[in-house]
Amino acid sequence: MGIVSIEDALRVSEEKGVDVVEVSSNATPPVCRLMDYGKFKYELKKQRSAKKQKDQTIKEIKFRPNIGEHDLEVKVNRIRGFLEAGHKTRMRIFFRGREIVHPELGRELAEDVRKKLSDVASVDMQPKIEGKNLIMILVPAKKQ
């Protein structure tokens, strides 16, 4: 609008139903803006809360019920890395063929992994069989 007197700026703001907001007080003349100040504050608050939200992805590691000891350690260390990075981790033990008649092997394996990761993880979803898979979800443990 250019340089306008205070009275004219207030009259225009009344007509438009907005506020006169001083943007730069140390400029000559002071720079002001016509805006809805309440809406502006609301948008700032919304932006700040959006920044606080953390994006949490679910990583998945697959196991077989008769996994070797070294392979188990490698996968446990991989899960540990995911959890330390702040990711949820889904542990999927999948059964092939007649392995499904021994779900206790999968539950023992899930319990073993839970014990090995007890320092960095807590269980979000207890081991549960879904079809030919036994699934357990681990989340990063809360820091004291």
HUJOQUI-V801981 format. One record per residue. N is the residue number from 1. RES is the residue in one small letter. PHI is phi as a letter, one per 40 degrees, with the letter a starting at -180 (999 if undefined). OMEGA is omega in whole degrees, 0 to 359 (999 if undefined). Layout:
# HUJOQUI-V801981
n: [N	N]
res: [RES	RES]
phi: [PHI	PHI]
omega: [OMEGA	OMEGA]
This chain:
# HUJOQUI-V801981
n: [1	2	3	4	5	6	7	8	9	10	11	12	13	14	15	16	17	18	19	20	21	22	23	24	25	26	27	28	29	30	31	32	33	34	35	36	37	38	39	40	41	42	43	44	45	46	47	48	49	50	51	52	53	54	55	56	57	58	59	60	61	62	63	64	65	66	67	68	69	70	71	72	73	74	75	76	77	78	79	80	81	82	83	84	85	86	87	88	89	90	91	92	93	94	95	96	97	98	99	100	101	102	103	104	105	106	107	108	109	110	111	112	113	114	115	116	117	118	119	120	121	122	123	124	125	126	127	128	129	130	131	132	133	134	135	136	137	138	139	140	141	142	143	144]
res: [m	g	i	v	s	i	e	d	a	l	r	v	s	e	e	k	g	v	d	v	v	e	v	s	s	n	a	t	p	p	v	c	r	l	m	d	y	g	k	f	k	y	e	l	k	k	q	r	s	a	k	k	q	k	d	q	t	i	k	e	i	k	f	r	p	n	i	g	e	h	d	l	e	v	k	v	n	r	i	r	g	f	l	e	a	g	h	k	t	r	m	r	i	f	f	r	g	r	e	i	v	h	p	e	l	g	r	e	l	a	e	d	v	r	k	k	l	s	d	v	a	s	v	d	m	q	p	k	i	e	g	k	n	l	i	m	i	l	v	p	a	k	k	q]
phi: [999	g	c	b	c	c	c	c	c	c	c	c	c	c	c	c	g	b	b	c	b	c	c	b	c	c	c	b	c	d	c	b	a	c	a	c	c	c	c	c	c	c	c	c	c	c	c	c	c	c	c	c	c	b	c	b	c	b	c	b	b	b	b	b	c	b	c	c	c	c	c	c	c	c	c	c	c	c	c	d	c	c	c	c	c	g	c	c	b	c	b	b	b	b	b	b	f	c	c	c	c	b	c	c	c	c	c	c	c	c	c	c	c	d	c	c	b	c	c	b	b	b	c	c	b	c	d	a	c	b	g	c	b	b	b	b	b	b	b	d	c	c	c	c]
omega: [182	181	184	177	182	181	180	180	179	179	180	180	177	181	183	180	179	182	171	184	179	183	182	184	183	174	178	351	180	182	179	183	175	181	173	187	178	178	179	179	179	180	178	180	179	179	180	181	177	179	182	182	181	178	183	179	178	175	181	175	181	178	167	184	182	182	178	184	181	179	178	180	179	182	177	178	177	177	179	178	178	182	179	176	176	182	169	181	177	177	182	175	182	183	176	175	186	177	184	179	177	181	179	177	178	180	177	179	179	179	178	179	179	180	181	182	186	180	182	187	168	185	177	178	179	179	184	180	175	182	179	181	170	187	174	179	179	176	177	179	178	179	181	999]
